[in-house]
Amino acid sequence: MEAQAHDIPLTPSHPTQNGEQRSESIGSSSSTYNNKYLTVPQTRPSVHFGRINGAFEPSGRMETHNNSKINNYLDGTQVGARGGTSPGGKHFRDSKRKVDYVLAYHYRKRASQHQRGIGSLGHLHRPSPLAIISNGEMGKSHSEQQQNQGQNGPQQQHGQPEAQMIEMSPLDALEEEKREQREEYERNLVEAGLELEKDIENKSHGLSFVRIHAPWNVLSREAEFLKIKMPTKKMYEIKEEGGILKKLYEIWHKATKPLQPKVPQQNNTKMKSLSYPFSREKIYLYNIKDKDTFFDNATRSRIVREILKRTSCTKAENSMGITTLIANNVYDAAYPLHDGEYEGQNDDMNERELLYREWARYGAFYKYQPIDLIRKYFGEKIGLYFAWLGLYTEFLIPSSVVGIIVFLYGCITMESDIPSIEMCDQEKAFTMCPLCDKSCDYWNLSTACATARASHLFDNPATVFFSIFMALWATMFLEQWKRLQMRLGYFWDLTGLEEEEEHPRPEYETKVRQKKLRNETNKKDNIDEDEKEKLTWRDRMPGYLVNVASILFMITLTFSAVFGVTVYRIITAAALSISKNESTRSNVRVTVTATAVILNLVVILILDEIYGAVAKWLTEMEVPKTEKTFEERLILKAFLLKFVNSYAPIFYVAFFKGRFVGRPGSYVYMFDGYRMEEARGCLMELCIQLSIIMLGKQLIQNNLFEIGIPKLKMLFRKLKDERTEEKESDSNHLKHPQQWDLDYMLEPFTGLTPEYMEMIIQFGFVTLFVASFPLAPVFALLNNIIEVRLDAKKFVSELRRPDTVREKDIGIWYNILSGIGKFSVIINAFVISVTSDFIPRLVYQYAYSQNGTMHGFINHTLSYFNVSHLKPGTQPDNSQFEQEVIFC
């Protein structure tokens, strides 16, 4: 049975406001689907009686019902008459109570309801078999009217308008069901102590907001329940290291003062308040100067979010929390408000505007991040992400410097590299065997002179040192992050933070409910109660099997794409080799390599988007119980698929290309007449492959997609809302949009997984194959300088304010980083030993060279073949070679 709110009679001295009241329903509230008829009068009533969860305040006085409050429904004209909306749109109409959270939903009324004037009633309560709408007896409630009708008999009833039966469509029935769920949920929020305010629904369809305020008694109660640490009056001194380290720190602080953001700092950084979990019994311990400001906005919104998550709604199939209602489209969104506009010339600058000025602009790229302010505004989880990103970017500076030195060393020593000089010597020309059958001619090794000289830039003794350096760099970075993480945990009072017990996800609850129904239908009484209340491995087995099969299929698809590009290279090389154009034949290798890498990049970008969606779909099939478990499983799947997709072409070039060619007279053929491609300057090709894929992903995926797609979504949503407003305008259309309107237009926050993922993939490019591309840290650094401000601008100006989440570490991402760091040592060792010429050169110099130099190395690496032993029909047709070839 749904609890019925008391009717509040309206006297002539307190007239109803147009479009303000809601119709009264009589009887119990059963499912709308079981009652598909509404009875409404044919004539428009002159006065309406309203039912609200609280009280109207027609004379400025707030009456209460069950000690709970809800504000009036006000239309636009009345708002203007009563002084307008709150300044800045961050408070209730009374300009005193702060809006801590906002619920947004779209409503749609039946055409008949709107046309007959009932649409101006705001929420229409779901009726029992008859919905009675009064058109007289202004000072009487419905119960009094019914008594009068019983006393006066049919004479009084004869004057009542005749009712008409209106059949509800399935769409109308669904809308009624959603409205009922909203009403019950909001009533339960009021019973939990929250105060609500909402506007009138004065159109046939539109967007409406429920604004929520948490009073002090609710905040203090929930802060104690959630064990939120708050600063006490007790202060203690933070002891710093003395001696030379302190002097160096002071010098560094003065030198970097222009790089520090101009944000408010704690006056005494040597003293720290002792934090203690909030307790109402020990309230004297806390430094409470003002109850309205003791809990900051982020903490207030976090408390309200916790109440929203655990408040139940029996009409939504006994579901729990706002997450389920949003998943069922009862509400569209739930979000805390930003602190105001991020651009403007306000005297009192809010934290959002301060973050934009000192952090989220590209003009502030040279400044340090105000991590403490980021944490205060967005919460610890997002604060840790930007702290990690900032440290990673700082660590890229020394690796970039060393990478540039290694590259410059290659440039300086290129002219003195003996193997390159011998390869470019026209007099000591080496005649090479054809690269394909029949159509390919013999060629001189000196034609690959440019490739040999360029390869020395990335394949020299310094690159070996750089590989060792980067292995140590990755370890140092992870250790420094652990240190910084512990430091932040201390100053942010995250030490001893316990894992909060999360409520099950709506999808998990639905599966459990379906399991209960199946068990009841099959009458399986022998099943334990624990198994009935949760999903076991047997229930998840189909999802696990689909996961394994799908992941294997996706990995096979990635390898197939790499194989397809390899086939393209072989066929294109053979086709261009028979071209009559001399320049085309001479540039076959460059053309094939460049086009193949671009094709690889396009395939990687497409598959990346597909794999992200597939990973989410597969994770949902597993039905994880909590959001944390869901996020971890999603991260693992997405990382595995994107790791294979990003690095498979690079692994092929580094370790497999040219290993299965065969030898003259006994070549390996892929298709009829197409030989496997040979390895020529593998490290140079690996460098080209790595650089184009890395730079392409960063430029296209991380920047253009990240900037362009949110702007397109915002533009589409804006155009959609403008079309809706054009169809039906009201007086509110002339008002300045409030903060909740502006925030609703922003993109919803979907988590940090995409932000971490792109940085982790970049970390792999920087560490795994750095022996072949010493400039990788340089390009990563340039990208990250832009990325920090890009992400900052997105969080400040383009996303709704995220819910604050307390986390003491970056979670599973650290394990992934650690795994990549260990894996990079093995991969770089294989690149140096298998792909690079470093070890063959050392072996020749110390084991085979007659004078201990590199003279004769090229001749040592080649073997001679008698062309008469070539298979019949594979010799070059119409050879243009100057002299007759006997050996190649």
PyMOL commands that set and color helices and strands:
alter all, ss='L'
color gray80, all
select helices_A, chain A and resi 32-34+76-81+87-89+111-115+118-121+142-152+154-158+170-191+216-225+244-255+257-259+283-285+291-294+297-310+314-316+321-327+351-358+362-364+371-378+380-413+418-424+445-458+461-491+506-522+529-533+537-577+582-586+588-622+627-656+682-727+731-734+739-744+753-768+776-798+812-835+838-848+857-861+867-869
alter helices_A, ss='H'
color red, helices_A
select strands_A, chain A and resi 37-41+101-108+163-167+195-198+205-213+229-237+271-277+312-313+319-320+333-335+431-432+443-444+662-663+666-667+669-671+674-675
alter strands_A, ss='S'
color yellow, strands_A
deselect
rebuild
show_as cartoon
